[in-house]
Amino acid sequence: MSDSVREAARPHLAVLTRELQQAGAIRSWPWATAFGSVPRHLFVPAWYEQETSDSGITVWRQRHATDEGGLAAVYRDVTLVTALDPATAEQVDDTAWTGIPTSSSTLPSLMAGMLEDLAVEDGHRVLEIGTGTGYNAALLCARLGEAVVHSMDIDQALADTAQKRLARLGYEPQLLPGDGTLGYPTGEPFDRIIATCSVPAIPAAWVEQLRPGGVFVGDVTLGVEGGLVQLSRGADGRLRGFFTANGGRFMPARTDASTYPAPQRPDRAPTTGRRPTTLTASEIRAHYPLRLLLAFQLPGTEVVYNVDQEGTALQLQRGDGSWARVPLAGEHMGTVTYGGDDGLWKQAEEAWEWWTGAGRPEQDHFGYAQDPDGSAFAWYLPDGTRWNLIS
């Protein structure tokens, strides 16, 4: 990186760091120093921005830091998509593709909040799952020193590129390609583990490699919704903690370097009924904590969008084929149509009634625990109301 480019980035670094401090994402001077010294554009020289093409389809338009206004764009507090699934990507013009994102540079405020929640101290050995661009590894190196930073990514090419970018800053952390869900191959324990990919449960290898008293920060996906958790490992191997105030979803952990497996969904049950409901699709879409509660109440259920001659509807869909949906717009927004188990939407209504009755608590009012056998549960911190989760 030339001195002129470094100088050009300096004011953008200062502005981004100040914005993250004012937003409360950066809460300590060491992390402010790290964010103010690591040039993001070195790790994200190119990215994809979502837009609608002239033909009305959603595409990903490639941009570069060297474009006019590109350098300032890199230092926005936004997630930048950096790779597309080659199995779904199709080029539609010189600089645009369709496809599903497989890698990104995370929203800086989200990353800062996670790093603060990690509660690192000098000398802590840290394992990062999901190297990606290498930007987060660079921040860890700037804060702790390269000798204690370890990082893994399933994609060999991403790991190699990240290593080269880190070296340009003089950082040489312990970076390996491989399936991070299996843990760091040398097996040594870590004081902190941070994951920038989502998992349905904390892998046993991470629990085993986290020291008693160590902290894990990452994204647990639970079906309808998921969330970032800060967990501490007990001497008995139990992870216990809470959902953090930082909301955010990460791409799922992959076992294939380039693509995601196609989801396997059962045949939907035939339509069995329709009735009025007070729980609307807009209510579910508008409130992240409500969706998280629905995930507790309805394990094994996901949210999809159904499009038919009546328009687009938010649909809850369960593994046994049962489903229930409510239109996003139109005269039937207060009507639920369902197939299979007629209790699916009733359970959603019960969760909504509980949430509104409790004063609409935010996600950080809920705890999360995972036992050594892999079973997990969530609970409401003020009164201990508990939901058992599918692991």
C-alpha positions in Angstrom: 0.0 0.0 0.0 1.5 3.3 -1.1 2.1 6.2 1.3 -0.3 8.4 -0.8 -3.1 5.8 -0.5 -2.4 5.5 3.3 -2.6 9.3 3.7 -5.8 9.4 1.6 -7.4 6.8 4.0 -6.3 8.5 7.2 -9.2 11.0 7.4 -11.7 8.3 6.6 -10.3 6.1 9.4 -10.7 9.0 11.8 -14.3 9.6 10.8 -15.3 5.9 11.0 -13.7 5.5 14.5 -15.4 8.6 15.8 -18.8 7.4 14.4 -18.3 4.0 16.1 -17.5 5.7 19.4 -20.5 8.1 19.2 -22.7 5.1 18.4 -21.4 3.3 21.5 -20.0 0.4 19.5 -16.4 1.3 20.5 -16.4 1.7 24.3 -12.7 1.6 25.1 -9.5 3.4 24.1 -7.6 0.2 23.0 -10.3 -0.7 20.4 -10.5 2.9 19.3 -6.8 2.8 18.6 -7.1 -0.4 16.7 -9.9 0.8 14.5 -8.1 4.0 13.9 -5.0 2.3 12.7 -6.2 -0.6 10.4 -7.1 0.5 6.9 -10.3 -1.3 5.9 -9.8 -0.7 2.1 -6.6 -2.8 2.2 -8.9 -5.8 3.1 -11.8 -4.7 0.9 -10.4 -3.4 -2.3 -13.6 -4.5 -4.1 -17.1 -5.5 -3.1 -20.6 -6.0 -4.4 -23.6 -3.6 -3.8 -27.1 -4.8 -4.2 -29.3 -3.0 -6.7 -32.2 -3.6 -9.1 -31.4 -4.0 -12.8 -33.3 -2.3 -15.7 -35.1 -5.6 -16.1 -36.3 -5.6 -12.5 -34.1 -8.4 -11.1 -31.9 -8.0 -8.0 -28.2 -8.0 -8.9 -24.8 -7.4 -7.2 -22.9 -4.5 -8.7 -19.1 -4.7 -8.2 -17.4 -1.6 -6.9 -13.7 -0.8 -6.2 -12.0 1.4 -3.7 -10.2 3.1 -6.6 -13.6 4.2 -8.1 -14.6 7.8 -7.8 -15.9 8.0 -4.2 -14.9 4.4 -3.6 -12.5 5.1 -0.8 -15.1 6.9 1.3 -17.6 4.1 0.5 -15.3 1.5 2.1 -15.3 3.4 5.4 -19.1 3.6 5.8 -20.6 1.6 8.6 -22.1 -1.0 6.3 -21.5 -4.7 5.5 -19.7 -5.1 2.2 -20.3 -8.4 0.3 -17.0 -9.7 -1.0 -17.8 -13.0 -2.6 -20.8 -14.8 -4.4 -21.6 -18.4 -4.5 -20.3 -19.7 -7.9 -23.1 -22.2 -8.1 -25.7 -19.4 -8.2 -23.7 -16.5 -9.6 -24.5 -15.5 -13.2 -23.0 -12.4 -14.9 -25.7 -10.1 -16.3 -23.5 -7.3 -17.5 -19.8 -6.1 -17.3 -19.9 -5.4 -13.6 -23.0 -7.1 -12.2 -24.0 -10.6 -11.2 -26.9 -12.5 -9.6 -26.1 -14.9 -6.8 -26.0 -15.7 -3.1 -23.3 -14.0 -1.0 -20.8 -16.3 0.6 -18.4 -13.9 2.3 -18.4 -10.3 3.5 -16.7 -7.6 5.5 -18.9 -7.2 8.5 -20.7 -4.0 9.5 -17.9 -2.2 11.5 -20.2 -1.2 14.3 -21.3 -4.8 14.7 -17.7 -6.0 14.6 -16.7 -3.4 17.2 -19.5 -4.4 19.5 -18.5 -8.0 19.3 -14.9 -7.3 19.9 -15.8 -5.2 23.0 -18.1 -8.0 24.2 -15.1 -10.4 23.8 -13.6 -8.6 26.8 -10.0 -9.4 25.8 -7.0 -8.6 28.0 -3.4 -8.4 27.1 -1.9 -11.9 26.7 -5.2 -13.6 25.9 -5.0 -16.3 23.1 -7.8 -15.7 20.7 -9.3 -18.0 18.0 -11.3 -16.4 15.3 -13.6 -18.6 13.2 -14.2 -17.1 9.7 -11.1 -15.1 8.6 -12.9 -13.7 5.5 -11.1 -10.6 4.3 -8.7 -10.6 7.3 -9.9 -7.2 8.5 -11.1 -8.5 11.9 -7.8 -10.5 12.4 -5.9 -7.3 11.7 -7.9 -5.5 14.4 -7.2 -8.3 16.8 -3.5 -8.1 15.9 -3.5 -4.3 16.5 -5.1 -4.8 19.9 -3.3 -7.9 21.2 -0.2 -8.5 19.0 0.0 -11.1 16.2 1.5 -13.9 18.4 -1.7 -14.6 20.3 -4.1 -14.3 17.3 -5.3 -17.5 15.5 -7.8 -17.5 12.7 -9.4 -20.2 10.4 -11.5 -20.0 7.2 -13.0 -22.9 5.2 -11.9 -21.1 1.9 -8.2 -21.7 1.1 -8.2 -18.8 -1.4 -9.7 -16.4 1.1 -7.2 -17.4 3.8 -4.3 -17.0 1.4 -5.5 -13.6 0.3 -6.1 -12.5 3.9 -2.6 -13.6 4.9 -1.0 -11.5 2.1 -3.0 -8.4 3.1 -2.1 -8.9 6.8 1.5 -9.2 5.9 1.4 -5.8 4.1 0.6 -4.3 7.5 3.4 -6.3 9.1 1.0 -8.8 10.8 1.6 -12.6 10.8 -1.0 -14.2 12.9 -1.5 -18.0 13.0 -3.9 -18.3 10.1 -5.0 -21.7 8.7 -7.5 -22.9 6.1 -10.0 -25.6 7.2 -13.3 -26.3 8.7 -13.4 -24.1 11.8 -16.3 -26.0 13.4 -13.8 -28.8 14.0 -11.7 -26.5 16.1 -8.1 -25.4 15.8 -6.1 -28.4 14.7 -3.2 -28.1 17.2 -5.7 -28.4 20.0 -4.3 -25.8 22.5 -6.9 -24.0 24.7 -7.9 -20.4 24.0 -9.0 -17.6 26.4 -11.4 -16.2 23.8 -13.2 -17.5 20.7 -15.1 -15.3 18.3 -17.1 -16.6 15.3 -18.1 -14.5 12.4 -20.3 -17.2 11.0 -23.6 -18.6 12.4 -24.1 -22.0 13.9 -27.2 -23.8 15.2 -25.4 -24.8 18.3 -21.9 -24.2 19.7 -19.7 -27.0 18.2 -18.2 -29.3 20.8 -14.6 -28.6 19.6 -15.1 -24.9 20.5 -16.3 -25.8 24.0 -13.4 -28.1 24.5 -10.8 -25.6 23.3 -12.2 -22.7 25.4 -10.5 -22.5 28.8 -12.8 -22.6 31.9 -13.7 -19.0 32.5 -13.1 -18.2 28.8 -15.5 -16.2 26.7 -17.2 -17.1 23.4 -18.9 -14.4 21.2 -20.8 -15.5 18.1 -24.1 -16.0 16.3 -26.4 -18.8 17.2 -29.2 -19.4 14.6 -32.4 -20.9 16.0 -34.7 -21.1 13.0 -37.1 -18.2 12.9 -34.3 -15.9 14.2 -30.9 -16.1 15.8 -28.7 -13.8 17.7 -25.3 -12.9 19.0 -24.4 -14.4 22.4 -21.7 -13.8 24.9 -21.1 -17.0 26.8 -18.6 -18.1 29.5 -17.4 -21.7 29.9 -17.8 -23.3 33.3 -15.4 -25.9 34.7 -18.1 -28.5 34.0 -18.2 -27.6 30.3 -21.5 -25.7 30.4 -21.7 -22.5 28.4 -23.8 -19.9 30.0 -24.5 -16.2 29.2 -26.9 -14.0 27.3 -27.9 -12.5 24.0 -26.0 -9.3 23.5 -27.4 -5.8 22.8 -25.8 -6.1 19.4 -28.3 -7.5 16.9 -27.0 -9.1 13.7 -27.0 -12.2 11.6 -24.0 -13.8 10.0 -23.8 -16.2 7.0 -23.9 -19.9 8.1 -20.8 -21.8 8.7 -19.9 -23.8 5.6 -18.3 -27.2 5.2 -17.7 -26.5 1.5 -15.3 -23.7 0.5 -17.3 -22.2 -2.3 -21.0 -22.9 -1.9 -23.9 -23.7 0.5 -25.9 -26.9 0.2 -29.5 -26.5 -1.1 -31.9 -26.5 1.8 -34.0 -29.7 2.1 -37.6 -28.8 2.9 -40.6 -31.2 3.2 -43.6 -31.1 1.0 -46.1 -28.5 2.5 -49.3 -29.8 4.0 -52.5 -28.9 2.1 -54.4 -25.8 3.2 -56.7 -26.7 6.1 -58.1 -23.4 7.3 -58.2 -19.6 7.6 -59.1 -17.3 10.5 -58.6 -13.8 11.8 -55.4 -13.0 13.8 -54.1 -10.0 15.7 -50.5 -11.0 15.0 -49.6 -9.4 11.7 -46.6 -9.9 9.4 -45.6 -6.3 9.8 -45.4 -6.8 13.6 -43.0 -9.8 13.2 -40.9 -8.0 10.6 -40.6 -4.9 12.7 -39.4 -6.4 16.0 -36.2 -8.4 16.2 -36.7 -9.4 19.9 -40.1 -10.8 18.9 -38.7 -12.9 16.2 -36.1 -14.2 18.6 -38.8 -15.2 21.1 -40.7 -16.9 18.2 -37.5 -19.0 17.7 -37.6 -20.0 21.4 -41.3 -20.8 21.2 -41.2 -22.6 17.8 -38.0 -24.7 17.6 -37.6 -26.3 14.2 -39.5 -23.6 12.5 -38.3 -21.1 9.9 -39.6 -18.0 8.2 -40.0 -18.0 4.4 -41.8 -15.7 2.0 -44.6 -17.2 0.0 -45.6 -15.6 -3.3 -48.8 -16.5 -5.1 -51.8 -14.9 -6.9 -52.8 -13.2 -3.6 -49.4 -11.5 -3.3 -46.5 -11.9 -0.9 -47.0 -13.4 2.6 -44.7 -14.1 5.6 -44.9 -17.8 6.3 -43.9 -19.8 9.3 -42.9 -23.3 8.1 -42.1 -26.4 10.2 -40.1 -29.5 9.4 -43.2 -31.7 9.4 -44.8 -29.7 6.5 -47.1 -27.6 8.7 -47.2 -23.9 7.8 -49.1 -20.7 8.5 -48.9 -17.4 6.6 -50.2 -13.8 6.8 -50.1 -11.4 3.8 -47.7 -8.4 4.0 -50.2 -6.1 2.4 -53.8 -5.9 1.2 -57.2 -6.5 2.7 -56.3 -9.8 4.4 -53.4 -8.6 6.5 -55.3 -9.7 9.6 -56.0 -13.2 8.3 -53.9 -16.2 8.8 -54.1 -19.2 6.4 -52.6 -22.5 7.5 -51.9 -26.1 6.6 -51.2 -29.1 8.8 -51.0 -28.3 12.5 -53.5 -25.5 13.3 -51.6 -24.8 16.5 -48.5 -23.4 14.7 -49.8 -19.8 14.5 -51.5 -20.1 17.8 -48.1 -20.7 19.4 -46.8 -17.6 17.6 -49.7 -15.6 18.9 -49.0 -16.8 22.5 -45.4 -15.7 22.2 -46.5 -12.3 20.9 -49.0 -11.9 23.8 -46.3 -12.9 26.3 -43.8 -10.5 24.8 -46.2 -7.5 24.8 -47.4 -8.4 28.3 -43.8 -8.4 29.5 -43.3 -4.9 28.2 -41.7 -5.9 24.9 -38.2 -6.7 26.3 -35.1 -6.4 24.1 -33.0 -9.4 23.2 -30.4 -8.7 26.0 -33.1 -9.6 28.5 -32.8 -13.2 27.5 -30.1 -15.8 28.6 -28.7 -18.7 26.7 -27.1 -21.9 27.9 -25.7 -25.0 26.4 -24.9 -28.1 28.4 -22.0 -30.6 27.7 -24.4 -33.0 26.0 -25.3 -30.3 23.4 -28.8 -29.6 24.8 -29.6 -25.9 25.0 -32.2 -23.6 26.5 -33.0 -19.9 26.7 -34.6 -18.0 29.6 -36.0 -14.6 30.5 -33.5 -13.1 32.8 -36.0 -11.2 35.1 -38.1 -14.2 36.1 -36.5 -17.4 34.7 -39.2 -18.3 32.2 -37.5 -21.0 30.2 -37.7 -22.4 26.6 -35.9 -25.7 25.7 -34.2 -25.5 22.3 -33.5 -28.1 19.6 -29.7 -28.7 19.3 
